[in-house]
Amino acid sequence: MKSWQEDMLHALYVVECEHQLFGRVVSHARRLGFEYCAYGLRMPLPLTQPKISMFNNYPITWQKRYQSENYFSVDPTVQHGMRSQLPVIWSDNLFASAREFWEDARSFGLQVGWAQASRDVNGIGGMLTLARSGESLSAAELQNNVFIMAWLTQMAHLGMSRLLAAKLNPEIEVTLSDREIEVLRWTGDGKTSADIGDIINISERTVNFHINNAMVKLNAANKVSAVVKAAMLGML
């Protein structure tokens, strides 16, 4: 196995600090010819304002600018990552809907970039961005490094998920019983407690007992919220 793979695999299981892990990712990005690197982790809950953690080594002035102008809401790479896990290369066409943002980024030296999103069974999304101010990405460079870049994306996501998921969404470590999962699935299909009792041959009271247990475990206000949380976290 190549040394860069060994280093990331080691970091994946040993490093206990998200900032230290990101430092490893930055080091590999530089070996690939990118002076800048960014990683964002997006939790599936809450639905209205999902918890997000972002790491980057962009110029401080650009970081402040990105935040003050709320560029996250119009960033085409973020929008692409919400829809697809295929890599995307920065281009005029990609940023056609956000010209001001694109011009602003380039004025800070962020002119060439590549990004790829990732998503796991727990519904946690992530995106790795590699950027630089120098020469464009050539077809030969992409051909030589695309596997490494994709592999780095997955390793960064696995590592950051391990370190941050439980901190951001404690419910992700919840374990539901088979029966709790079963009644939540039927509830999600619109069945009443009485219907579910008839379907799986238990009393309505017992159905409600399992639903209430799941609600407590998931810190859900009602059974609809419990179903949504369990589904978003990949439990159903």
Secondary structure per residue as TSV (DSSP state, phi and psi in degrees):
chain	resnum	aa	ss	phi	psi
A	1	M	-	360.0	140.3
A	2	K	-	-68.2	153.7
A	3	S	H	-60.4	-37.4
A	4	W	H	-67.0	-33.3
A	5	Q	H	-70.2	-42.2
A	6	E	H	-62.1	-40.7
A	7	D	H	-62.9	-45.0
A	8	M	H	-70.5	-37.0
A	9	L	H	-65.8	-39.8
A	10	H	H	-62.4	-46.2
A	11	A	H	-63.5	-35.9
A	12	L	H	-58.3	-37.4
A	13	Y	H	-104.9	-16.1
A	14	V	H	-108.2	-42.7
A	15	V	-	-62.2	133.6
A	16	E	-	-114.8	13.5
A	17	C	-	-132.5	125.9
A	18	E	H	-62.1	-32.5
A	19	H	H	-71.0	-36.6
A	20	Q	H	-67.1	-41.8
A	21	L	H	-62.2	-43.2
A	22	F	H	-62.4	-35.3
A	23	G	H	-59.7	-37.6
A	24	R	H	-64.9	-41.8
A	25	V	H	-63.3	-42.6
A	26	V	H	-59.8	-42.4
A	27	S	H	-60.6	-42.6
A	28	H	H	-69.0	-36.2
A	29	A	H	-61.6	-40.6
A	30	R	H	-66.1	-37.1
A	31	R	H	-63.3	-26.8
A	32	L	T	-86.5	-0.8
A	33	G	T	96.6	17.6
A	34	F	-	-114.7	123.2
A	35	E	S	-79.6	-21.7
A	36	Y	E	-118.9	150.7
A	37	C	E	-149.1	143.1
A	38	A	E	-141.8	143.2
A	39	Y	E	-137.4	133.7
A	40	G	E	-125.6	136.9
A	41	L	E	-117.6	128.6
A	42	R	E	-121.8	118.8
A	43	M	-	-80.1	154.0
A	44	P	S	-74.5	-16.1
A	45	L	-	-130.8	154.8
A	46	P	S	-70.9	159.5
A	47	L	S	-65.1	-38.0
A	48	T	S	-74.1	-40.3
A	49	Q	S	-139.6	78.1
A	50	P	-	-57.2	143.1
A	51	K	-	-73.3	133.2
A	52	I	E	-130.3	137.8
A	53	S	E	-121.8	132.7
A	54	M	E	-128.0	140.3
A	55	F	E	-133.4	137.6
A	56	N	E	-162.9	162.6
A	57	N	-	-117.2	28.9
A	58	Y	S	-64.4	161.6
A	59	P	-	-54.5	138.3
A	60	I	H	-55.3	-39.2
A	61	T	H	-62.7	-36.6
A	62	W	H	-71.5	-38.2
A	63	Q	H	-58.9	-43.6
A	64	K	H	-67.1	-39.4
A	65	R	H	-64.6	-44.9
A	66	Y	H	-58.8	-41.3
A	67	Q	H	-74.1	-45.5
A	68	S	H	-65.5	-32.9
A	69	E	T	-90.2	0.4
A	70	N	T	53.9	44.1
A	71	Y	G	-66.3	-20.8
A	72	F	G	-55.7	-36.1
A	73	S	G	-72.5	-17.4
A	74	V	T	-120.3	-1.4
A	75	D	-	-63.3	113.7
A	76	P	H	-62.5	-28.5
A	77	T	H	-68.8	-36.5
A	78	V	H	-66.1	-44.4
A	79	Q	H	-63.0	-39.7
A	80	H	H	-63.6	-44.0
A	81	G	H	-64.1	-25.3
A	82	M	H	-72.4	-23.0
A	83	R	H	-104.2	-26.5
A	84	S	-	-146.5	148.9
A	85	Q	-	-101.3	9.4
A	86	L	S	-78.0	143.3
A	87	P	-	-66.7	155.0
A	88	V	E	-136.7	141.9
A	89	I	E	-104.9	135.1
A	90	W	-	-58.8	137.2
A	91	S	-	-160.3	164.0
A	92	D	T	-59.6	-36.9
A	93	N	T	-66.6	-42.1
A	94	L	T	-60.4	-39.5
A	95	F	T	-97.2	17.2
A	96	A	G	-58.4	-31.5
A	97	S	G	-86.8	-3.8
A	98	A	G	-140.7	59.6
A	99	R	H	-61.8	-41.6
A	100	E	H	-62.8	-42.6
A	101	F	H	-61.6	-44.7
A	102	W	H	-63.8	-45.0
A	103	E	H	-66.0	-38.2
A	104	D	H	-64.5	-45.6
A	105	A	H	-60.8	-42.9
A	106	R	H	-65.9	-30.8
A	107	S	H	-68.1	-18.8
A	108	F	T	-97.2	10.5
A	109	G	T	89.2	5.6
A	110	L	-	-93.7	87.1
A	111	Q	-	-112.4	-28.1
A	112	V	E	-126.3	132.0
A	113	G	E	-156.3	160.7
A	114	W	E	-142.1	138.3
A	115	A	E	-142.3	147.9
A	116	Q	E	-144.9	134.7
A	117	A	E	-92.6	163.7
A	118	S	E	-146.0	157.1
A	119	R	E	-153.5	140.1
A	120	D	-	-114.8	-177.7
A	121	V	T	-67.1	-18.7
A	122	N	T	-87.7	5.5
A	123	G	-	80.3	8.9
A	124	I	-	-81.6	128.1
A	125	G	E	-106.1	153.9
A	126	G	E	-150.9	163.9
A	127	M	E	-151.3	130.9
A	128	L	E	-105.1	132.2
A	129	T	E	-122.3	131.5
A	130	L	E	-116.5	130.3
A	131	A	E	-143.7	161.4
A	132	R	E	-158.8	169.8
A	133	S	S	-102.3	-4.2
A	134	G	S	-92.2	-141.3
A	135	E	S	-64.7	155.2
A	136	S	-	-66.4	160.3
A	137	L	-	-75.5	120.2
A	138	S	-	-88.8	163.1
A	139	A	H	-63.4	-36.9
A	140	A	H	-66.8	-41.5
A	141	E	H	-63.1	-44.0
A	142	L	H	-63.1	-42.3
A	143	Q	H	-62.6	-38.7
A	144	N	H	-75.6	-30.9
A	145	N	H	-114.7	-4.0
A	146	V	H	-60.1	-37.5
A	147	F	H	-65.9	-44.0
A	148	I	H	-62.6	-43.4
A	149	M	H	-64.4	-42.3
A	150	A	H	-66.7	-40.3
A	151	W	H	-65.6	-40.7
A	152	L	H	-62.9	-37.6
A	153	T	H	-59.6	-46.9
A	154	Q	H	-68.6	-40.1
A	155	M	H	-65.9	-40.9
A	156	A	H	-61.8	-42.0
A	157	H	H	-66.9	-44.8
A	158	L	H	-62.1	-43.1
A	159	G	H	-66.9	-47.1
A	160	M	H	-66.2	-37.2
A	161	S	H	-61.8	-43.7
A	162	R	H	-60.8	-40.4
A	163	L	H	-82.4	-29.5
A	164	L	H	-112.1	-25.7
A	165	A	H	-54.3	-51.8
A	166	A	H	-66.7	-30.1
A	167	K	H	-69.7	-40.5
A	168	L	H	-83.4	-37.3
A	169	N	-	-135.3	88.4
A	170	P	G	-55.3	-27.6
A	171	E	G	-63.1	-17.3
A	172	I	G	-67.1	-20.1
A	173	E	G	-94.7	2.3
A	174	V	-	-69.0	141.8
A	175	T	-	-117.2	118.8
A	176	L	-	-93.9	147.3
A	177	S	-	-73.1	163.5
A	178	D	H	-58.7	-39.6
A	179	R	H	-70.1	-38.1
A	180	E	H	-63.0	-40.7
A	181	I	H	-64.5	-42.3
A	182	E	H	-61.6	-47.3
A	183	V	H	-69.9	-31.3
A	184	L	H	-69.1	-36.3
A	185	R	H	-63.2	-46.5
A	186	W	H	-65.7	-36.2
A	187	T	H	-62.6	-41.4
A	188	G	H	-64.0	-24.9
A	189	D	T	-85.1	4.6
A	190	G	T	91.4	9.8
A	191	K	-	-81.9	143.6
A	192	T	-	-79.1	169.0
A	193	S	H	-61.2	-38.0
A	194	A	H	-64.9	-42.3
A	195	D	H	-59.6	-46.5
A	196	I	H	-63.5	-40.5
A	197	G	H	-59.0	-42.0
A	198	D	H	-66.2	-39.4
A	199	I	H	-67.8	-44.2
A	200	I	H	-105.7	9.8
A	201	N	T	62.2	48.4
A	202	I	S	-134.6	168.0
A	203	S	-	-74.8	157.5
A	204	E	H	-60.4	-37.5
A	205	R	H	-61.7	-41.2
A	206	T	H	-67.6	-37.3
A	207	V	H	-59.2	-48.2
A	208	N	H	-63.9	-33.7
A	209	F	H	-60.4	-46.3
A	210	H	H	-68.1	-38.8
A	211	I	H	-63.2	-44.5
A	212	N	H	-64.1	-38.8
A	213	N	H	-60.8	-43.8
A	214	A	H	-64.5	-39.5
A	215	M	H	-61.1	-42.7
A	216	V	H	-64.7	-46.5
A	217	K	H	-61.2	-39.1
A	218	L	H	-90.4	0.0
A	219	N	T	55.0	45.5
A	220	A	-	-100.5	140.7
A	221	A	S	-73.8	-27.1
A	222	N	S	-154.6	177.5
A	223	K	H	-70.9	-28.1
A	224	V	H	-65.0	-44.5
A	225	S	H	-62.5	-37.7
A	226	A	H	-63.5	-42.4
A	227	V	H	-63.3	-45.9
A	228	V	H	-62.3	-46.7
A	229	K	H	-62.0	-46.7
A	230	A	H	-62.2	-40.3
A	231	A	H	-67.9	-44.3
A	232	M	H	-66.3	-28.3
A	233	L	T	-90.8	7.0
A	234	G	T	76.7	21.2
A	235	M	-	-87.6	-21.1
A	236	L	-	-104.4	360.0
